């Protein structure tokens, strides 16, 4: 995974959100927009066929699909999520993501 850190230079101006994590062949790209002790906001781009293997996060996370289509599996149940849709992945439960088509997503995690 290619990761870009910090939201420096993003505060106080209009930004093209989807443009913060460009697609790269065979890769998952992420860019942290906000990182506070209360939560994080990160944008990701996934090339077709790429994904994140099943894992568990301690907090609920909201995924907003900005472009493309993903399969997001929560506790073994697959969900197809397309541009303009969102899904909440509950904390403490296994989930995984896979690009049906290349896609971009905004991940919002609140730590409370």
C-alpha positions, 0 to 999 in steps of 0.5 A: 500500500502506498501511503501519504501522511497528514492533511497539511496544506488542506485546511481552509481551502476547497479541495477535490476530495477524490483527487487526493488519492490517485489510482496506481496500477496494482496498488492501494493508495491512501492519504490521511486527511485528518488524524486526531485522538478522537478519530481519523479521516482517510481517502483510499484508491484501490485498483481493480482486484485489490483489497484489504484482507479480513481484519477487525478494528476496535471502532465503527468506521463509515466508508463512503464510496466516491468512485467505482464499486467495492465488495465490503464483507462484514462478518462473512456477508458481502455488500456491493457498494457503489459511488454515492453510497456508504456503509458502516462497518461495526467495530469489533467485527471482522470485515474486508474490502475488495475492488470489483471495479477500481474505486475510491473511498473516504474512511471516517473512523470515530474513536469513542 
